Every structure is written in C-alpha cells, then in structure tokens.
Amino acid sequence: MVCTTKDPYKKKSDVKSFFFKQFNSLCFAVFKVYDHEVYFASACIILNLFHVMVLCRKPMRTSPIYPIMAFVALMDILVMLYDVNRLAVEIVQEHTDCFSLEEDFTVQQMEVFWDCFRNYARRCSTWLSFCITLIRVLVIKYPLNNAFSKPFTAIYFIFGVILLCAPIHIIDPYRFTIDRYEGDAYWNCDDYPVAYNRYYYIYDSEFYTENDQIVAKVHKIADGTISKLLPSISAIVVTIILIRQMKRMKHVQSTSKSRLSRSTSKLVLALTIPYFFAVFPLGVVCVLSPFSFTNKLPDQGLRLYAVLGVAERLFSVILVISTATHMMVCLIMSSEYRKTAMSFFQCKPAKAGNLIKVSNGRKCTDSSQQKVLYV
C-alpha cells in the first residue's frame, strides 16, 4: 500500500507537507473504496446481465450499435468476474479449515486465468465503445450507404476488435509464475490463521522481469498506448466530428427520422464520454508505470509510483461505476429501449416495431408504420 502516516516534509517545507497531507487523505479514501470494489462489481454484473438481455431482444436489432452495446456489456461482466472470483475464494477460506495442496494450486491458477481474461475483455470493451461512436458518425456522414446501418455490420466490428486485441494479449499468460512455499510453516492449518494457510503463491515471472524488466516495461507501454490511449484519443476526435454533424442536422427540416437520429447520437455520446473519461487516465497510468519502478519506500516521499497507484485505483472504481450506469442511461434516453425493457420485465413477447422503408427516394406513407429502418 502506498499510503503512509509519516510526513517526510514536516520539517522541510510547509507547502510540500500540506500537499502531502492532502494526497495522503485522498490515498486512504481511495483505498478504502477500492477495497469494496467487489460490491460495485457485483451490482454492475446484475445490471449488465439485464442490459444484455434487453439489447438482444428483437426490437433492438435495428442497428449495429445495439449488438455492439450488448457485447460491450458482456465484456464488462467478464471483467467484473475477476473481483467476484477473489471474493468467492475469501468466503470459501472463511468456512474451510484448510485448502488441500491441489485445491490451492487450482485457486492460484484461477487467479491468473481471470487476471488474463479480465485484461483481454477490458481491451475489447474499450475498442468496441469507440466503435459505437465511429459507427454513429459513419451513419450520419454517409446516410445513403446502408452498409453502416445494417445490424449485421456489428459482427465485422466485433471480430475485428477481437483480432486487434489478440497480439498484445499474447504476453499476458506469461506474466506470472505459480510457485510453492518452502518449509512447513504455511502448510499447518492448526497453527496459523486460515487466511495465511496457502501452499502456493503468485509472483512475476523471470521472463517478464529479467534484463531490468525490459519485457514488462515494453508490454505496459504498448498495452497502455494501444488498449487505452489510442482508442481514447480516437474517441475524442470522432466525438468532435459527431457533435459537429449533430449541429448541422439542426438546420435540416425536422422529421421523425431526424429526431430519432439525434436522440440516438445523444445516447451514444452519453455512453462513451464518461467511459473514456476513466479509460484515458488509466492509459496514462499504464504508460508511466514502467518509469516508476523503484526500490524506495513510500515513506521517503510523494513518489511517482505512489501517485500512479492511487490514480489507478481511483479511475478503476470510476470505470466500474461508469459501466454500471449504461443501462440507466439507455432507459432515460431511449424510448425504444424503455419499451423493450418494459416488455422484458413484464415477460411479454418482443414485438419489433413496423419500419418506415425508403425506396427510390419515396417514403412509405402507411400511418401504422412507426420506426425508421436505420437509426
């Protein structure tokens, strides 16, 4: 833990001492919240499960945006399962006298597996969130090209992101090594508290840390740049383009189609902006973390690794909260989502709204038709 009660600047500088105390107060508050992140994650899993079920219903299959939203929610669930797995192990420990040798090795393997899977799922989630904004811009900018508005287009983006995130993920399984404690001290369940009765432990592998941690440094910088900074910066650029396109649409004659298009664009902005507000700082932390490797103790001052440690935990919690709000945002801003969610919770069969088809420059005039084919 990077928080400390000892003020190294107390007799040197009043200004540094003041900022150190403020940072330390923030540090303890962040770590206290971070220790309870699993409860935020559990709530996020429940909300995202309902979110996926609603997005997969037939009325929501009118745009590639909604299938991608469903896949993002699914990836977020997989990310949160890492915390749930750790909580489950702690609960089992509290009600078990001791893990057997085989059980403890399996527990450590699951820890490594979920850590690797969490990293991959988060990378996919970040890039897919960017894809949602990109698709929205393409639909508005090229309204005559129906390829961007077909639901099947989502499959190409999803598989493209999965392949894009695969190379950076190759190193993840080789980051850790599981080794056995030496001696009998950790094997006697009668002499030590349950929490410390472990046969195996996890540590960074030699492959990852040898040669002055060159592999670790390159991997962290590449991961932070490709998986977080690049999609975040791209999302900012695409968001600016989307806002400009929305301003231009205000001067167009208001129709049911244009109103629906504007509401969809606002929904996309409401979902992506808060998300990347948390992802971008995490990317900065990941890129700077190799430069904070040091053997110095936290008591020696306000070092870079201390600031990065607090920032990482703070924005990780913000990211969890952000993903938990996606369903709420959709309920507030999308009437179609509200109707579909209502029918889902009432266990009613899903009914797709009638479509307004545009063909040869003429729009159907049937008064019973209520929904535009592409949004």
CORPESUL-V278760 format. One record per residue. N is the residue number from 1. RES is the residue in three letters. NEAR is the number of other C-alpha atoms within 10 Angstrom. Layout:
BEGIN
n->[N/N]
res->[RES/RES]
near->[NEAR/NEAR]
END
This chain:
BEGIN
n->[1/2/3/4/5/6/7/8/9/10/11/12/13/14/15/16/17/18/19/20/21/22/23/24/25/26/27/28/29/30/31/32/33/34/35/36/37/38/39/40/41/42/43/44/45/46/47/48/49/50/51/52/53/54/55/56/57/58/59/60/61/62/63/64/65/66/67/68/69/70/71/72/73/74/75/76/77/78/79/80/81/82/83/84/85/86/87/88/89/90/91/92/93/94/95/96/97/98/99/100/101/102/103/104/105/106/107/108/109/110/111/112/113/114/115/116/117/118/119/120/121/122/123/124/125/126/127/128/129/130/131/132/133/134/135/136/137/138/139/140/141/142/143/144/145/146/147/148/149/150/151/152/153/154/155/156/157/158/159/160/161/162/163/164/165/166/167/168/169/170/171/172/173/174/175/176/177/178/179/180/181/182/183/184/185/186/187/188/189/190/191/192/193/194/195/196/197/198/199/200/201/202/203/204/205/206/207/208/209/210/211/212/213/214/215/216/217/218/219/220/221/222/223/224/225/226/227/228/229/230/231/232/233/234/235/236/237/238/239/240/241/242/243/244/245/246/247/248/249/250/251/252/253/254/255/256/257/258/259/260/261/262/263/264/265/266/267/268/269/270/271/272/273/274/275/276/277/278/279/280/281/282/283/284/285/286/287/288/289/290/291/292/293/294/295/296/297/298/299/300/301/302/303/304/305/306/307/308/309/310/311/312/313/314/315/316/317/318/319/320/321/322/323/324/325/326/327/328/329/330/331/332/333/334/335/336/337/338/339/340/341/342/343/344/345/346/347/348/349/350/351/352/353/354/355/356/357/358/359/360/361/362/363/364/365/366/367/368/369/370/371/372/373/374/375]
res->[MET/VAL/CYS/THR/THR/LYS/ASP/PRO/TYR/LYS/LYS/LYS/SER/ASP/VAL/LYS/SER/PHE/PHE/PHE/LYS/GLN/PHE/ASN/SER/LEU/CYS/PHE/ALA/VAL/PHE/LYS/VAL/TYR/ASP/HIS/GLU/VAL/TYR/PHE/ALA/SER/ALA/CYS/ILE/ILE/LEU/ASN/LEU/PHE/HIS/VAL/MET/VAL/LEU/CYS/ARG/LYS/PRO/MET/ARG/THR/SER/PRO/ILE/TYR/PRO/ILE/MET/ALA/PHE/VAL/ALA/LEU/MET/ASP/ILE/LEU/VAL/MET/LEU/TYR/ASP/VAL/ASN/ARG/LEU/ALA/VAL/GLU/ILE/VAL/GLN/GLU/HIS/THR/ASP/CYS/PHE/SER/LEU/GLU/GLU/ASP/PHE/THR/VAL/GLN/GLN/MET/GLU/VAL/PHE/TRP/ASP/CYS/PHE/ARG/ASN/TYR/ALA/ARG/ARG/CYS/SER/THR/TRP/LEU/SER/PHE/CYS/ILE/THR/LEU/ILE/ARG/VAL/LEU/VAL/ILE/LYS/TYR/PRO/LEU/ASN/ASN/ALA/PHE/SER/LYS/PRO/PHE/THR/ALA/ILE/TYR/PHE/ILE/PHE/GLY/VAL/ILE/LEU/LEU/CYS/ALA/PRO/ILE/HIS/ILE/ILE/ASP/PRO/TYR/ARG/PHE/THR/ILE/ASP/ARG/TYR/GLU/GLY/ASP/ALA/TYR/TRP/ASN/CYS/ASP/ASP/TYR/PRO/VAL/ALA/TYR/ASN/ARG/TYR/TYR/TYR/ILE/TYR/ASP/SER/GLU/PHE/TYR/THR/GLU/ASN/ASP/GLN/ILE/VAL/ALA/LYS/VAL/HIS/LYS/ILE/ALA/ASP/GLY/THR/ILE/SER/LYS/LEU/LEU/PRO/SER/ILE/SER/ALA/ILE/VAL/VAL/THR/ILE/ILE/LEU/ILE/ARG/GLN/MET/LYS/ARG/MET/LYS/HIS/VAL/GLN/SER/THR/SER/LYS/SER/ARG/LEU/SER/ARG/SER/THR/SER/LYS/LEU/VAL/LEU/ALA/LEU/THR/ILE/PRO/TYR/PHE/PHE/ALA/VAL/PHE/PRO/LEU/GLY/VAL/VAL/CYS/VAL/LEU/SER/PRO/PHE/SER/PHE/THR/ASN/LYS/LEU/PRO/ASP/GLN/GLY/LEU/ARG/LEU/TYR/ALA/VAL/LEU/GLY/VAL/ALA/GLU/ARG/LEU/PHE/SER/VAL/ILE/LEU/VAL/ILE/SER/THR/ALA/THR/HIS/MET/MET/VAL/CYS/LEU/ILE/MET/SER/SER/GLU/TYR/ARG/LYS/THR/ALA/MET/SER/PHE/PHE/GLN/CYS/LYS/PRO/ALA/LYS/ALA/GLY/ASN/LEU/ILE/LYS/VAL/SER/ASN/GLY/ARG/LYS/CYS/THR/ASP/SER/SER/GLN/GLN/LYS/VAL/LEU/TYR/VAL]
near->[10/18/21/18/10/14/17/17/18/14/8/9/10/11/10/16/18/14/13/20/17/11/17/22/14/15/22/17/14/19/18/11/14/18/11/12/19/21/15/17/24/17/15/23/24/12/19/24/17/16/23/20/13/25/23/17/20/14/18/21/16/21/21/26/28/21/24/23/24/19/20/25/27/18/22/26/25/20/25/24/19/23/21/18/16/16/14/12/13/14/11/13/16/13/9/10/14/21/18/13/13/10/13/17/19/13/16/19/16/15/18/21/14/19/18/21/20/21/19/22/21/22/26/25/25/24/26/25/25/24/25/24/25/21/21/24/23/16/19/21/13/12/14/10/12/12/14/23/24/18/18/15/18/24/13/11/18/20/11/14/18/18/11/16/20/13/9/16/17/12/15/17/13/15/19/17/17/15/13/13/13/10/8/8/14/17/20/14/16/10/10/12/13/18/12/13/21/22/23/20/13/14/10/14/14/14/16/21/15/12/10/10/15/14/16/21/20/14/21/20/20/17/21/24/18/18/26/25/23/17/23/27/14/15/23/18/12/20/22/12/16/23/15/12/16/19/12/10/16/12/8/9/8/10/9/10/15/18/15/17/20/18/16/18/21/16/18/25/18/15/21/23/19/17/23/23/16/22/24/21/21/23/25/18/23/24/21/18/20/18/12/13/13/10/6/10/10/17/14/12/17/21/15/16/20/20/17/20/17/24/18/21/19/21/21/18/21/17/19/22/19/20/22/24/17/22/22/12/14/20/18/11/16/16/13/16/21/16/15/26/23/14/16/16/10/9/9/11/11/16/13/15/17/14/16/19/14/12/8/5/5/8/10/11/9/10/7/10/13/13/18/18/17/21/23]
END
